[in-house]
Amino acid sequence: MNYTFIIIFHVLVVAMLAIDLFVFNRKNHAVSIKESLIWSAVWIGSALLFDVYVYFDQGHEAALTFLTGYVLEKSLSIDNLFVFILIFSYYKIPRMYQHKILFWGIIGAVVLRAAFIFAGVALIENFHFTLYILGAILVYSGYKIFREKGESEAPRQNFIINWLSKTLPVTSGQHQGKFWIRKNGKLMITPLFLALLTIEISDVIFAIDSVPAVLSISTDAMIIYTSNIFAILGLRALYFAVEGMINQFYYLKYGLGLILIFVGLKMLLADVIHITTGISLAFILLVLTTSVLVSLKSKKAVEQEPTTHGD
């Protein structure tokens, strides 16, 4: 095991998170688009710099695998952004507290993804048939996206959250961004904590798709783990940059569905057809670019369509 690689990665991540939390976001505030774009660039730049380190430390193939895993997880994580919007809207969370919830929510997601990735690698290495099960899950998930007609499920329709809301002692109000308070000697949670729980549960659901997808690229646990974590950590900053325009990318979900089907078929046919990491990366980038461009062109065409008035 390359302990230097592991130490450098975790030192870099912990240092950046500490700067984010204790320097730039010590106080609750509404994150501006400018600030979110800067932090998005910082996280993306850090991932690319780390990939350069991967190249010199482990070679061209490992660096390409890292980049492909990063792009794949980043693209699939876009679905999370739609859910974040629904969650904050449902619990009526002010913008000034959203960064705090996403910060701790994504920290929890890091721990969950690490467990899922290493467990997935162990399963594939010890039980080869697991590859086909995960591939089938991905193909079915992609198929479901094409069959869906509505938007993502709202929190109130999630039976787990519904049960938690009725079971746990919940207080109303935001209480200055606290997750829990003591009222009349009784410990009670706030809507912020419920929103955090909802985000954590939604990430477990998303991991069912994204972890098998990234395992289709490689079973090198550390490369997949580091690329996945970099993609997730930059998701919070990306949310504030695109929350106002994310609904414009209507066809993006179909692009994500196509990507899921592709990586699922790659896993199912792994013993018959070898698809290189370079081809996988090219396909993912092509589908993402095309779906975004088609969405923007479609939106522009609708805006320019002349309106007719009846007599």
Secondary structure, 3 states (H helix, E strand, C coil): CCHHHHHHHHHHHHHHHHHHHHHHCCCCCCCCHHHHHHHHHHHHHHHHHHHHHHHHHHCHHHHHHHHHHHHHHHHHCHHHHHHHHHHHHHCCCCHHHHHHHHHHHHHHHHHHHHHHHHHHHHHHHHCCCHHHHHHHHHHHHHHHHHHCCCCCCCHHHCHHHHHHHHHCCECCCCHHHCCEEEECCEEEECHHHHHHHHHHHHHHHHHHHHHHHHHCCCCCHHHHHHHHHHHHHCHHHHHHHHCCCHHHCCCHHHHHHHHHHHHHHHHHCCCCCCCCHHHHHHHHHHHHHHHHHHHHHHHHHHHHCCCCCCC
